[in-house]
Amino acid sequence: MNDLASTSKLAAEPIDFRQLARGLGTVINYAAGDAVFREGDEPSYAYIVLSGKVEVTSHGKLIEEVGEGRPLGIVSIIDNKQRSATAKAVEACEIALLTRRQFRFMIETTPNFVWYVLSEVVDRLRATNSAL
């Protein structure tokens, strides 16, 4: 096996940041049907789903379902623009809310967190393109 193959194999394994998000952020419980955020909301937080599932829609169209260990709201927390989608709990959820400052702290101090964020942004872009 060459070095490139072993590197890409390591990069493909997802890293679970739930423990860090739980310790750093504020943990909120949502009931099925509760809105986490809505299109047009100001970006106060990035979110990491600790348990449960969240549905993401834009203009009434399903974009994707986000499960445990995955983030929400990261594009708006990065560019500081209004939410372009609505996120609603599909089932009871526990979600860690991270302020912009906490999110930036994770980016700057946690190895591989930036790759986790980039991977999620790319996945979200692909999901949005597929839904169009």
N, CA, C and O atoms as a GROMACS GRO file, in nm:
protein
  528
    1MET      N    1   0.085  -0.118   0.000
    1MET     CA    2   0.000   0.000   0.000
    1MET      C    3   0.089   0.124   0.000
    1MET      O    4   0.184   0.132   0.079
    2ASN      N    5   0.060   0.221  -0.088
    2ASN     CA    6   0.142   0.342  -0.091
    2ASN      C    7   0.092   0.442   0.014
    2ASN      O    8  -0.015   0.424   0.072
    3ASP      N    9   0.170   0.548   0.036
    3ASP     CA   10   0.136   0.648   0.137
    3ASP      C   11   0.005   0.720   0.106
    3ASP      O   12  -0.071   0.751   0.197
    4LEU      N   13  -0.021   0.746  -0.023
    4LEU     CA   14  -0.143   0.817  -0.061
    4LEU      C   15  -0.266   0.734  -0.027
    4LEU      O   16  -0.364   0.788   0.024
    5ALA      N   17  -0.262   0.606  -0.052
    5ALA     CA   18  -0.376   0.520  -0.022
    5ALA      C   19  -0.404   0.516   0.128
    5ALA      O   20  -0.520   0.520   0.168
    6SER      N   21  -0.300   0.508   0.210
    6SER     CA   22  -0.322   0.503   0.354
    6SER      C   23  -0.374   0.636   0.406
    6SER      O   24  -0.452   0.638   0.501
    7THR      N   25  -0.333   0.747   0.346
    7THR     CA   26  -0.381   0.879   0.387
    7THR      C   27  -0.528   0.896   0.354
    7THR      O   28  -0.604   0.943   0.438
    8SER      N   29  -0.570   0.857   0.232
    8SER     CA   30  -0.710   0.873   0.195
    8SER      C   31  -0.800   0.782   0.277
    8SER      O   32  -0.915   0.816   0.304
    9LYS      N   33  -0.751   0.667   0.316
    9LYS     CA   34  -0.829   0.577   0.399
    9LYS      C   35  -0.856   0.640   0.536
    9LYS      O   36  -0.966   0.629   0.588
   10LEU      N   37  -0.757   0.706   0.593
   10LEU     CA   38  -0.775   0.774   0.721
   10LEU      C   39  -0.871   0.890   0.708
   10LEU      O   40  -0.954   0.911   0.797
   11ALA      N   41  -0.864   0.965   0.600
   11ALA     CA   42  -0.950   1.081   0.580
   11ALA      C   43  -1.095   1.041   0.563
   11ALA      O   44  -1.185   1.120   0.594
   12ALA      N   45  -1.121   0.921   0.515
   12ALA     CA   46  -1.258   0.877   0.490
   12ALA      C   47  -1.333   0.840   0.617
   12ALA      O   48  -1.456   0.839   0.617
   13GLU      N   49  -1.263   0.813   0.724
   13GLU     CA   50  -1.328   0.775   0.849
   13GLU      C   51  -1.382   0.900   0.919
   13GLU      O   52  -1.305   0.992   0.948
   14PRO      N   53  -1.512   0.902   0.947
   14PRO     CA   54  -1.568   1.021   1.013
   14PRO      C   55  -1.521   1.032   1.157
   14PRO      O   56  -1.501   0.932   1.226
   15ILE      N   57  -1.504   1.155   1.201
   15ILE     CA   58  -1.464   1.182   1.338
   15ILE      C   59  -1.587   1.230   1.414
   15ILE      O   60  -1.662   1.313   1.362
   16ASP      N   61  -1.608   1.180   1.532
   16ASP     CA   62  -1.725   1.214   1.612
   16ASP      C   63  -1.690   1.330   1.708
   16ASP      O   64  -1.614   1.312   1.803
   17PHE      N   65  -1.747   1.446   1.680
   17PHE     CA   66  -1.720   1.565   1.762
   17PHE      C   67  -1.831   1.591   1.863
   17PHE      O   68  -1.834   1.698   1.924
   18ARG      N   69  -1.922   1.496   1.882
   18ARG     CA   70  -2.035   1.518   1.974
   18ARG      C   71  -1.991   1.545   2.117
   18ARG      O   72  -2.046   1.633   2.183
   19GLN      N   73  -1.893   1.471   2.166
   19GLN     CA   74  -1.846   1.489   2.304
   19GLN      C   75  -1.792   1.631   2.325
   19GLN      O   76  -1.823   1.696   2.425
   20LEU      N   77  -1.711   1.677   2.232
   20LEU     CA   78  -1.656   1.812   2.240
   20LEU      C   79  -1.767   1.917   2.233
   20LEU      O   80  -1.767   2.012   2.312
   21ALA      N   81  -1.860   1.900   2.140
   21ALA     CA   82  -1.971   1.996   2.127
   21ALA      C   83  -2.057   1.998   2.252
   21ALA      O   84  -2.101   2.104   2.296
   22ARG      N   85  -2.080   1.881   2.311
   22ARG     CA   86  -2.159   1.873   2.435
   22ARG      C   87  -2.091   1.951   2.548
   22ARG      O   88  -2.158   2.021   2.624
   23GLY      N   89  -1.960   1.938   2.558
   23GLY     CA   90  -1.888   2.005   2.665
   23GLY      C   91  -1.871   2.154   2.643
   23GLY      O   92  -1.869   2.231   2.739
   24LEU      N   93  -1.860   2.195   2.520
   24LEU     CA   94  -1.834   2.336   2.488
   24LEU      C   95  -1.962   2.417   2.470
   24LEU      O   96  -1.970   2.532   2.512
   25GLY      N   97  -2.062   2.356   2.407
   25GLY     CA   98  -2.185   2.428   2.374
   25GLY      C   99  -2.293   2.418   2.481
   25GLY      O  100  -2.270   2.370   2.592
   26THR      N  101  -2.411   2.466   2.444
   26THR     CA  102  -2.530   2.455   2.528
   26THR      C  103  -2.618   2.346   2.468
   26THR      O  104  -2.652   2.352   2.350
   27VAL      N  105  -2.656   2.248   2.548
   27VAL     CA  106  -2.735   2.136   2.499
   27VAL      C  107  -2.884   2.165   2.520
   27VAL      O  108  -2.927   2.196   2.631
   28ILE      N  109  -2.961   2.152   2.410
   28ILE     CA  110  -3.105   2.177   2.412
   28ILE      C  111  -3.176   2.052   2.361
   28ILE      O  112  -3.128   1.986   2.269
   29ASN      N  113  -3.289   2.021   2.422
   29ASN     CA  114  -3.373   1.910   2.376
   29ASN      C  115  -3.488   1.966   2.293
   29ASN      O  116  -3.552   2.064   2.332
   30TYR      N  117  -3.512   1.904   2.179
   30TYR     CA  118  -3.621   1.942   2.089
   30TYR      C  119  -3.716   1.824   2.077
   30TYR      O  120  -3.672   1.709   2.068
   31ALA      N  121  -3.845   1.852   2.077
   31ALA     CA  122  -3.946   1.749   2.054
   31ALA      C  123  -3.969   1.734   1.904
   31ALA      O  124  -3.937   1.826   1.827
   32ALA      N  125  -4.022   1.622   1.862
   32ALA     CA  126  -4.055   1.602   1.721
   32ALA      C  127  -4.146   1.716   1.676
   32ALA      O  128  -4.244   1.749   1.743
   33GLY      N  129  -4.112   1.776   1.563
   33GLY     CA  130  -4.190   1.887   1.508
   33GLY      C  131  -4.140   2.025   1.547
   33GLY      O  132  -4.181   2.124   1.486
   34ASP      N  133  -4.053   2.034   1.647
   34ASP     CA  134  -3.999   2.165   1.688
   34ASP      C  135  -3.904   2.219   1.582
   34ASP      O  136  -3.825   2.145   1.523
   35ALA      N  137  -3.912   2.350   1.557
   35ALA     CA  138  -3.818   2.415   1.466
   35ALA      C  139  -3.688   2.444   1.540
   35ALA      O  140  -3.690   2.501   1.650
   36VAL      N  141  -3.578   2.407   1.482
   36VAL     CA  142  -3.446   2.440   1.536
   36VAL      C  143  -3.411   2.582   1.490
   36VAL      O  144  -3.365   2.664   1.570
   37PHE      N  145  -3.433   2.609   1.360
   37PHE     CA  146  -3.425   2.745   1.305
   37PHE      C  147  -3.508   2.749   1.178
   37PHE      O  148  -3.545   2.645   1.123
   38ARG      N  149  -3.538   2.871   1.132
   38ARG     CA  150  -3.621   2.890   1.014
   38ARG      C  151  -3.549   2.975   0.909
   38ARG      O  152  -3.460   3.054   0.941
   39GLU      N  153  -3.589   2.956   0.782
   39GLU     CA  154  -3.538   3.040   0.674
   39GLU      C  155  -3.556   3.186   0.714
   39GLU      O  156  -3.662   3.225   0.762
   40GLY      N  157  -3.453   3.266   0.694
   40GLY     CA  158  -3.460   3.408   0.725
   40GLY      C  159  -3.413   3.445   0.864
   40GLY      O  160  -3.390   3.562   0.892
   41ASP      N  161  -3.399   3.345   0.954
   41ASP     CA  162  -3.350   3.374   1.090
   41ASP      C  163  -3.206   3.426   1.083
   41ASP      O  164  -3.130   3.391   0.993
   42GLU      N  165  -3.171   3.508   1.180
   42GLU     CA  166  -3.032   3.551   1.195
   42GLU      C  167  -2.951   3.435   1.251
   42GLU      O  168  -3.002   3.357   1.332
   43PRO      N  169  -2.825   3.422   1.210
   43PRO     CA  170  -2.744   3.309   1.256
   43PRO      C  171  -2.681   3.333   1.394
   43PRO      O  172  -2.579   3.402   1.405
   44SER      N  173  -2.741   3.279   1.495
   44SER     CA  174  -2.687   3.292   1.630
   44SER      C  175  -2.597   3.175   1.668
   44SER      O  176  -2.504   3.190   1.747
   45TYR      N  177  -2.625   3.058   1.611
   45TYR     CA  178  -2.556   2.937   1.651
   45TYR      C  179  -2.526   2.845   1.532
   45TYR      O  180  -2.593   2.852   1.429
   46ALA      N  181  -2.426   2.762   1.550
   46ALA     CA  182  -2.408   2.640   1.472
   46ALA      C  183  -2.462   2.530   1.561
   46ALA      O  184  -2.462   2.544   1.684
   47TYR      N  185  -2.505   2.422   1.503
   47TYR     CA  186  -2.569   2.314   1.580
   47TYR      C  187  -2.502   2.182   1.546
   47TYR      O  188  -2.466   2.157   1.430
   48ILE      N  189  -2.487   2.097   1.646
   48ILE     CA  190  -2.442   1.960   1.622
   48ILE      C  191  -2.544   1.867   1.685
   48ILE      O  192  -2.573   1.875   1.804
   49VAL      N  193  -2.598   1.778   1.601
   49VAL     CA  194  -2.701   1.685   1.647
   49VAL      C  195  -2.632   1.578   1.733
   49VAL      O  196  -2.549   1.501   1.684
   50LEU      N  197  -2.669   1.575   1.860
   50LEU     CA  198  -2.612   1.476   1.952
   50LEU      C  199  -2.690   1.346   1.946
   50LEU      O  200  -2.632   1.238   1.953
   51SER      N  201  -2.822   1.357   1.932
   51SER     CA  202  -2.907   1.239   1.914
   51SER      C  203  -3.033   1.283   1.841
   51SER      O  204  -3.074   1.399   1.850
   52GLY      N  205  -3.094   1.189   1.769
   52GLY     CA  206  -3.216   1.220   1.695
   52GLY      C  207  -3.187   1.254   1.550
   52GLY      O  208  -3.078   1.230   1.498
   53LYS      N  209  -3.290   1.311   1.485
   53LYS     CA  210  -3.281   1.341   1.343
   53LYS      C  211  -3.353   1.472   1.314
   53LYS      O  212  -3.458   1.500   1.372
   54VAL      N  213  -3.295   1.552   1.225
   54VAL     CA  214  -3.348   1.683   1.188
   54VAL      C  215  -3.368   1.688   1.037
   54VAL      O  216  -3.282   1.643   0.961
   55GLU      N  217  -3.481   1.742   0.994
   55GLU     CA  218  -3.512   1.759   0.853
   55GLU      C  219  -3.477   1.901   0.810
   55GLU      O  220  -3.515   1.997   0.877
   56VAL      N  221  -3.406   1.914   0.699
   56VAL     CA  222  -3.369   2.045   0.647
   56VAL      C  223  -3.446   2.069   0.518
   56VAL      O  224  -3.438   1.989   0.424
   57THR      N  225  -3.521   2.180   0.513
   57THR     CA  226  -3.597   2.216   0.394
   57THR      C  227  -3.562   2.359   0.353
   57THR      O  228  -3.519   2.440   0.435
   58SER      N  229  -3.580   2.387   0.225
   58SER     CA  230  -3.561   2.522   0.174
   58SER      C  231  -3.673   2.550   0.075
   58SER      O  232  -3.696   2.472  -0.018
   59HIS      N  233  -3.742   2.660   0.095
   59HIS     CA  234  -3.856   2.696   0.011
   59HIS      C  235  -3.956   2.582   0.003
   59HIS      O  236  -4.015   2.557  -0.102
   60GLY      N  237  -3.975   2.513   0.115
   60GLY     CA  238  -4.072   2.403   0.123
   60GLY      C  239  -4.025   2.272   0.063
   60GLY      O  240  -4.101   2.176   0.060
   61LYS      N  241  -3.903   2.266   0.014
   61LYS     CA  242  -3.850   2.146  -0.051
   61LYS      C  243  -3.750   2.076   0.041
   61LYS      O  244  -3.661   2.141   0.097
   62LEU      N  245  -3.766   1.944   0.058
   62LEU     CA  246  -3.674   1.867   0.142
   62LEU      C  247  -3.534   1.867   0.081
   62LEU      O  248  -3.516   1.831  -0.036
   63ILE      N  249  -3.436   1.908   0.161
   63ILE     CA  250  -3.296   1.906   0.118
   63ILE      C  251  -3.230   1.778   0.167
   63ILE      O  252  -3.168   1.705   0.090
   64GLU      N  253  -3.243   1.752   0.298
   64GLU     CA  254  -3.184   1.631   0.355
   64GLU      C  255  -3.230   1.612   0.499
   64GLU      O  256  -3.286   1.702   0.560
   65GLU      N  257  -3.203   1.492   0.550
   65GLU     CA  258  -3.221   1.464   0.692
   65GLU      C  259  -3.081   1.454   0.753
   65GLU      O  260  -2.992   1.389   0.698
   66VAL      N  261  -3.065   1.518   0.867
   66VAL     CA  262  -2.935   1.523   0.935
   66VAL      C  263  -2.946   1.444   1.064
   66VAL      O  264  -3.032   1.471   1.147
   67GLY      N  265  -2.858   1.346   1.081
   67GLY     CA  266  -2.862   1.260   1.198
   67GLY      C  267  -2.751   1.287   1.296
   67GLY      O  268  -2.680   1.387   1.287
   68GLU      N  269  -2.739   1.198   1.390
   68GLU     CA  270  -2.643   1.209   1.500
   68GLU      C  271  -2.501   1.234   1.452
   68GLU      O  272  -2.453   1.170   1.358
   69GLY      N  273  -2.435   1.328   1.519
   69GLY     CA  274  -2.295   1.357   1.490
   69GLY      C  275  -2.275   1.456   1.378
   69GLY      O  276  -2.161   1.494   1.349
   70ARG      N  277  -2.383   1.499   1.314
   70ARG     CA  278  -2.369   1.593   1.201
   70ARG      C  279  -2.411   1.733   1.241
   70ARG      O  280  -2.497   1.750   1.328
   71PRO      N  281  -2.351   1.834   1.178
   71PRO     CA  282  -2.383   1.974   1.212
   71PRO      C  283  -2.494   2.032   1.126
   71PRO      O  284  -2.529   1.980   1.020
   72LEU      N  285  -2.549   2.142   1.175
   72LEU     CA  286  -2.648   2.224   1.104
   72LEU      C  287  -2.608   2.370   1.119
   72LEU      O  288  -2.542   2.407   1.216
   73GLY      N  289  -2.648   2.451   1.024
   73GLY     CA  290  -2.631   2.595   1.038
   73GLY      C  291  -2.490   2.645   1.027
   73GLY      O  292  -2.461   2.756   1.071
   74ILE      N  293  -2.401   2.566   0.970
   74ILE     CA  294  -2.261   2.608   0.968
   74ILE      C  295  -2.232   2.712   0.860
   74ILE      O  296  -2.144   2.795   0.878
   75VAL      N  297  -2.305   2.708   0.749
   75VAL     CA  298  -2.280   2.807   0.644
   75VAL      C  299  -2.315   2.947   0.696
   75VAL      O  300  -2.237   3.041   0.680
   76SER      N  301  -2.431   2.960   0.759
   76SER     CA  302  -2.472   3.091   0.810
   76SER      C  303  -2.383   3.140   0.924
   76SER      O  304  -2.361   3.261   0.937
   77ILE      N  305  -2.334   3.050   1.006
   77ILE     CA  306  -2.247   3.093   1.115
   77ILE      C  307  -2.111   3.139   1.058
   77ILE      O  308  -2.045   3.224   1.118
   78ILE      N  309  -2.071   3.085   0.944
   78ILE     CA  310  -1.946   3.126   0.881
   78ILE      C  311  -1.962   3.259   0.808
   78ILE      O  312  -1.879   3.348   0.824
   79ASP      N  313  -2.068   3.273   0.726
   79ASP     CA  314  -2.082   3.395   0.646
   79ASP      C  315  -2.168   3.503   0.710
   79ASP      O  316  -2.182   3.613   0.656
   80ASN      N  317  -2.228   3.472   0.826
   80ASN     CA  318  -2.308   3.568   0.902
   80ASN      C  319  -2.426   3.623   0.822
   80ASN      O  320  -2.463   3.739   0.838
   81LYS      N  321  -2.485   3.539   0.736
   81LYS     CA  322  -2.604   3.576   0.659
   81LYS      C  323  -2.723   3.496   0.709
   81LYS      O  324  -2.707   3.391   0.772
   82GLN      N  325  -2.842   3.548   0.681
   82GLN     CA  326  -2.964   3.483   0.728
   82GLN      C  327  -2.971   3.338   0.683
   82GLN      O  328  -2.912   3.298   0.582
   83ARG      N  329  -3.042   3.260   0.761
   83ARG     CA  330  -3.060   3.118   0.730
   83ARG      C  331  -3.128   3.103   0.595
   83ARG      O  332  -3.225   3.172   0.566
   84SER      N  333  -3.078   3.012   0.512
   84SER     CA  334  -3.135   2.986   0.381
   84SER      C  335  -3.224   2.863   0.383
   84SER      O  336  -3.279   2.824   0.281
   85ALA      N  337  -3.237   2.801   0.500
   85ALA     CA  338  -3.317   2.680   0.513
   85ALA      C  339  -3.386   2.677   0.649
   85ALA      O  340  -3.354   2.756   0.738
   86THR      N  341  -3.480   2.586   0.661
   86THR     CA  342  -3.548   2.560   0.787
   86THR      C  343  -3.505   2.423   0.836
   86THR      O  344  -3.498   2.328   0.757
   87ALA      N  345  -3.477   2.412   0.965
   87ALA     CA  346  -3.442   2.284   1.026
   87ALA      C  347  -3.546   2.251   1.131
   87ALA      O  348  -3.574   2.332   1.219
   88LYS      N  349  -3.603   2.131   1.120
   88LYS     CA  350  -3.709   2.090   1.212
   88LYS      C  351  -3.680   1.949   1.262
   88LYS      O  352  -3.642   1.861   1.185
   89ALA      N  353  -3.699   1.927   1.391
   89ALA     CA  354  -3.677   1.794   1.450
   89ALA      C  355  -3.780   1.696   1.393
   89ALA      O  356  -3.900   1.722   1.396
   90VAL      N  357  -3.732   1.584   1.341
   90VAL     CA  358  -3.818   1.478   1.291
   90VAL      C  359  -3.862   1.389   1.407
   90VAL      O  360  -3.972   1.333   1.406
   91GLU      N  361  -3.776   1.377   1.505
   91GLU     CA  362  -3.799   1.298   1.626
   91GLU      C  363  -3.735   1.373   1.741
   91GLU      O  364  -3.666   1.474   1.720
   92ALA      N  365  -3.757   1.326   1.861
   92ALA     CA  366  -3.693   1.391   1.976
   92ALA      C  367  -3.543   1.399   1.952
   92ALA      O  368  -3.480   1.300   1.914
   93CYS      N  369  -3.486   1.517   1.975
   93CYS     CA  370  -3.344   1.542   1.948
   93CYS      C  371  -3.277   1.609   2.066
   93CYS      O  372  -3.339   1.683   2.142
   94GLU      N  373  -3.150   1.582   2.078
   94GLU     CA  374  -3.063   1.655   2.169
   94GLU      C  375  -2.959   1.721   2.079
   94GLU      O  376  -2.888   1.653   2.004
   95ILE      N  377  -2.949   1.854   2.087
   95ILE     CA  378  -2.863   1.928   1.997
   95ILE      C  379  -2.775   2.024   2.076
   95ILE      O  380  -2.822   2.092   2.167
   96ALA      N  381  -2.646   2.028   2.041
   96ALA     CA  382  -2.553   2.123   2.103
   96ALA      C  383  -2.552   2.250   2.019
   96ALA      O  384  -2.530   2.246   1.898
   97LEU      N  385  -2.575   2.364   2.085
   97LEU     CA  386  -2.570   2.495   2.020
   97LEU      C  387  -2.435   2.556   2.048
   97LEU      O  388  -2.391   2.563   2.162
   98LEU      N  389  -2.369   2.601   1.941
   98LEU     CA  390  -2.237   2.663   1.952
   98LEU      C  391  -2.245   2.806   1.901
   98LEU      O  392  -2.287   2.830   1.788
   99THR      N  393  -2.205   2.901   1.983
   99THR     CA  394  -2.198   3.040   1.939
   99THR      C  395  -2.090   3.051   1.832
   99THR      O  396  -2.009   2.960   1.815
  100ARG      N  397  -2.087   3.162   1.762
  100ARG     CA  398  -1.982   3.186   1.662
  100ARG      C  399  -1.844   3.176   1.727
  100ARG      O  400  -1.751   3.119   1.669
  101ARG      N  401  -1.832   3.230   1.845
  101ARG     CA  402  -1.704   3.227   1.916
  101ARG      C  403  -1.663   3.083   1.950
  101ARG      O  404  -1.547   3.046   1.933
  102GLN      N  405  -1.757   3.002   1.999
  102GLN     CA  406  -1.729   2.863   2.032
  102GLN      C  407  -1.694   2.783   1.906
  102GLN      O  408  -1.602   2.701   1.906
  103PHE      N  409  -1.770   2.808   1.799
  103PHE     CA  410  -1.745   2.741   1.672
  103PHE      C  411  -1.605   2.774   1.622
  103PHE      O  412  -1.531   2.685   1.579
  104ARG      N  413  -1.568   2.901   1.626
  104ARG     CA  414  -1.435   2.943   1.582
  104ARG      C  415  -1.326   2.880   1.670
  104ARG      O  416  -1.221   2.841   1.621
  105PHE      N  417  -1.352   2.871   1.800
  105PHE     CA  418  -1.257   2.808   1.892
  105PHE      C  419  -1.232   2.663   1.849
  105PHE      O  420  -1.118   2.617   1.849
  106MET      N  421  -1.339   2.591   1.813
  106MET     CA  422  -1.323   2.452   1.769
  106MET      C  423  -1.242   2.446   1.640
  106MET      O  424  -1.157   2.358   1.624
  107ILE      N  425  -1.268   2.539   1.548
  107ILE     CA  426  -1.192   2.543   1.422
  107ILE      C  427  -1.043   2.564   1.449
  107ILE      O  428  -0.957   2.498   1.391
  108GLU      N  429  -1.013   2.659   1.539
  108GLU     CA  430  -0.874   2.698   1.563
  108GLU      C  431  -0.796   2.603   1.653
  108GLU      O  432  -0.674   2.600   1.647
  109THR      N  433  -0.864   2.527   1.736
  109THR     CA  434  -0.792   2.446   1.835
  109THR      C  435  -0.808   2.295   1.822
  109THR      O  436  -0.735   2.220   1.886
  110THR      N  437  -0.901   2.250   1.740
  110THR     CA  438  -0.929   2.107   1.734
  110THR      C  439  -0.881   2.049   1.601
  110THR      O  440  -0.933   2.082   1.495
  111PRO      N  441  -0.782   1.962   1.609
  111PRO     CA  442  -0.732   1.900   1.486
  111PRO      C  443  -0.846   1.830   1.411
  111PRO      O  444  -0.929   1.762   1.471
  112ASN      N  445  -0.847   1.846   1.282
  112ASN     CA  446  -0.942   1.783   1.191
  112ASN      C  447  -1.084   1.842   1.193
  112ASN      O  448  -1.166   1.803   1.111
  113PHE      N  449  -1.115   1.935   1.283
  113PHE     CA  450  -1.250   1.992   1.284
  113PHE      C  451  -1.278   2.070   1.157
  113PHE      O  452  -1.390   2.069   1.107
  114VAL      N  453  -1.177   2.138   1.104
  114VAL     CA  454  -1.198   2.214   0.980
  114VAL      C  455  -1.232   2.120   0.864
  114VAL      O  456  -1.311   2.156   0.778
  115TRP      N  457  -1.172   2.001   0.861
  115TRP     CA  458  -1.204   1.903   0.757
  115TRP      C  459  -1.346   1.850   0.774
  115TRP      O  460  -1.416   1.827   0.676
  116TYR      N  461  -1.387   1.832   0.897
  116TYR     CA  462  -1.525   1.792   0.927
  116TYR      C  463  -1.622   1.897   0.874
  116TYR      O  464  -1.721   1.862   0.810
  117VAL      N  465  -1.594   2.024   0.899
  117VAL     CA  466  -1.679   2.134   0.854
  117VAL      C  467  -1.681   2.140   0.701
  117VAL      O  468  -1.788   2.149   0.641
  118LEU      N  469  -1.565   2.135   0.638
  118LEU     CA  470  -1.559   2.139   0.492
  118LEU      C  471  -1.634   2.022   0.429
  118LEU      O  472  -1.706   2.040   0.330
  119SER      N  473  -1.619   1.905   0.485
  119SER     CA  474  -1.690   1.788   0.435
  119SER      C  475  -1.841   1.808   0.443
  119SER      O  476  -1.914   1.773   0.350
  120GLU      N  477  -1.888   1.865   0.553
  120GLU     CA  478  -2.031   1.890   0.569
  120GLU      C  479  -2.082   1.997   0.473
  120GLU      O  480  -2.192   1.986   0.420
  121VAL      N  481  -2.003   2.101   0.450
  121VAL     CA  482  -2.043   2.206   0.356
  121VAL      C  483  -2.056   2.146   0.215
  121VAL      O  484  -2.152   2.175   0.144
  122VAL      N  485  -1.960   2.064   0.176
  122VAL     CA  486  -1.965   2.000   0.045
  122VAL      C  487  -2.086   1.906   0.036
  122VAL      O  488  -2.156   1.907  -0.065
  123ASP      N  489  -2.110   1.826   0.140
  123ASP     CA  490  -2.226   1.737   0.140
  123ASP      C  491  -2.355   1.816   0.127
  123ASP      O  492  -2.445   1.777   0.053
  124ARG      N  493  -2.364   1.926   0.200
  124ARG     CA  494  -2.484   2.010   0.196
  124ARG      C  495  -2.504   2.071   0.058
  124ARG      O  496  -2.617   2.078   0.009
  125LEU      N  497  -2.395   2.115  -0.005
  125LEU     CA  498  -2.402   2.170  -0.140
  125LEU      C  499  -2.452   2.066  -0.238
  125LEU      O  500  -2.538   2.094  -0.321
  126ARG      N  501  -2.399   1.946  -0.228
  126ARG     CA  502  -2.441   1.838  -0.318
  126ARG      C  503  -2.588   1.801  -0.296
  126ARG      O  504  -2.661   1.776  -0.392
  127ALA      N  505  -2.631   1.796  -0.169
  127ALA     CA  506  -2.771   1.766  -0.137
  127ALA      C  507  -2.864   1.873  -0.192
  127ALA      O  508  -2.971   1.842  -0.244
  128THR      N  509  -2.823   1.998  -0.179
  128THR     CA  510  -2.905   2.108  -0.229
  128THR      C  511  -2.914   2.102  -0.382
  128THR      O  512  -3.022   2.117  -0.438
  129ASN      N  513  -2.802   2.079  -0.447
  129ASN     CA  514  -2.803   2.067  -0.594
  129ASN      C  515  -2.891   1.952  -0.640
  129ASN      O  516  -2.962   1.964  -0.740
  130SER      N  517  -2.888   1.842  -0.568
  130SER     CA  518  -2.971   1.726  -0.604
  130SER      C  519  -3.120   1.755  -0.587
  130SER      O  520  -3.204   1.705  -0.662
  131ALA      N  521  -3.152   1.837  -0.486
  131ALA     CA  522  -3.293   1.868  -0.458
  131ALA      C  523  -3.352   1.968  -0.558
  131ALA      O  524  -3.474   1.979  -0.571
  132LEU      N  525  -3.265   2.040  -0.629
  132LEU     CA  526  -3.315   2.143  -0.723
  132LEU      C  527  -3.367   2.086  -0.851
  132LEU      O  528  -3.411   2.161  -0.938
   0.00000   0.00000   0.00000
